[in-house]
Amino acid sequence: MRFTKRYAWLLIGVAIWNFFIWITFAKNLSAAHSRGEDHPTGYWVAHTALIVVDLIIGGVLAAVGLKALRAARDS
């Protein structure tokens, strides 16, 4: 499948947005834990898993977007 530059930049933009949102959420979650907020262990585990999975998805989107951008430039 070939992506145009427009779609490549869209993927990169979504990846950047994904990183921004989930890194901010991770900082807030860490601050809440440091303040001693009382939540069940499942809350911390579930949110940490969401952060990790979504950062991986962001990395995949960025890689695909960059690869598509390079392919569009070379053609």
C-alpha positions as CSV (number, residue, x, y, z in Angstrom):
1,M,0.0,0.0,0.0
2,R,1.3,3.5,-0.8
3,F,0.5,6.6,1.2
4,T,0.6,10.1,-0.2
5,K,2.6,12.8,1.7
6,R,-0.7,14.1,3.1
7,Y,-1.5,10.8,4.8
8,A,2.1,10.3,5.9
9,W,2.0,13.7,7.7
10,L,-1.4,12.8,9.1
11,L,0.1,9.6,10.7
12,I,3.0,11.5,12.1
13,G,0.7,14.2,13.5
14,V,-1.5,11.6,15.2
15,A,1.6,9.9,16.6
16,I,2.9,13.2,18.0
17,W,-0.5,13.9,19.5
18,N,-0.6,10.4,21.0
19,F,2.8,10.9,22.6
20,F,1.8,14.3,24.0
21,I,-1.5,13.1,25.5
22,W,-0.2,9.9,27.0
23,I,3.0,11.3,28.4
24,T,1.0,14.1,30.0
25,F,-1.4,11.5,31.4
26,A,1.6,9.4,32.7
27,K,2.9,12.5,34.5
28,N,-0.5,13.2,36.1
29,L,-0.9,9.5,37.1
30,S,2.6,9.6,38.7
31,A,1.8,12.8,40.6
32,A,-1.4,11.3,41.8
33,H,0.4,8.2,43.0
34,S,3.1,10.4,44.7
35,R,0.3,12.3,46.5
36,G,-0.9,9.0,47.9
37,E,-4.3,9.0,46.2
38,D,-6.3,6.1,47.3
39,H,-7.2,3.8,44.4
40,P,-7.3,0.1,44.1
41,T,-4.2,-1.6,42.6
42,G,-6.2,-2.5,39.5
43,Y,-6.6,1.3,38.7
44,W,-2.9,1.9,38.7
45,V,-2.2,-1.3,36.7
46,A,-4.9,-0.7,34.1
47,H,-3.9,2.9,33.5
48,T,-0.2,2.0,33.3
49,A,-1.0,-0.7,30.7
50,L,-3.1,1.8,28.7
51,I,-0.1,4.3,28.7
52,V,2.4,1.6,27.6
53,V,0.1,0.2,24.8
54,D,-0.8,3.6,23.5
55,L,2.8,4.8,23.4
56,I,3.7,1.6,21.4
57,I,0.8,2.4,19.0
58,G,2.2,6.0,18.7
59,G,5.6,4.6,17.9
60,V,4.2,2.3,15.2
61,L,2.2,5.2,13.7
62,A,5.3,7.4,13.6
63,A,7.4,4.7,12.0
64,V,4.8,4.0,9.3
65,G,4.4,7.7,8.7
66,L,8.1,8.3,8.4
67,K,8.5,5.3,6.1
68,A,5.6,6.6,3.9
69,L,7.1,10.1,3.8
70,R,10.5,8.7,2.7
71,A,8.8,6.5,0.1
72,A,6.8,9.5,-1.3
73,R,9.9,11.6,-1.4
74,D,11.9,8.9,-3.3
75,S,9.2,8.4,-5.9
